[in-house]
């Protein structure tokens, strides 16, 4: 089972945002965003930061396949 962040990338597109906005406004490092781009797991703290910034739930941004 692998982590996928397809929901996150789709949500960013819908809101007219880019991955760099997660670095600039959600307080993530570029390394963390790159890690997510490769489908690697990240901490719950990172997921909470993203959800706070995008005003969504964890289920909206990630899933397991």
N, C-alpha and C positions, 0 to 999 in steps of 0.2 A: 504494500500500500504506500503510495507516495502523496505528498502534499502538493496541491495545485492552488495557484492564486489567480486563476482565470477570472473569478468574480471581481477581484481587485482591479485588474487591468481593464476590464469592461467598465467598471464604475468610474475609473479615472477618465476614460474616453467620454463617457456620458456626461461627466461634469466639466469636460474641457480642460482637464489637468494632465500633467506629465509626471513621470517618476521623480523628476527633480523637485517637484512641489512637495513630495513626501519628505525629502531631505530639508528643504527650506522652511516648511511650515509645520510638519508633524514631528520634527526633531529626530529623524532617523539619520543614520550615517549612510553614505553612498555604498559602503560595503554591505550593509544590511539589505538595501534595496537590490543590489546585485545578487545577493544570496537568494532573495525571493524570486528574482528573475530566473534563477537556475532551478527553482522548485525545491529549495532546501528549507527545512523547518526553521522558524524563528521563535523567540520567546513570547510568552503571553503578554509581557510588557510592551513589546513592539506592536502586537496586534491591537492592544488597547489604545496605543497612541494613534494608530491608523484609524481605528473606529471613531475615536473622539474627533479627529480632524475631519473625516468624511461623514460623520453623523450617521453611522451604520452599525450593523452587528457583525460579529465575527463570521457568522454563517453567510453574510453577503460577500465576504472577500476571500474566503478560503474553503477548500473541501479536500477530501481524501479520495483518491482513485485507486 
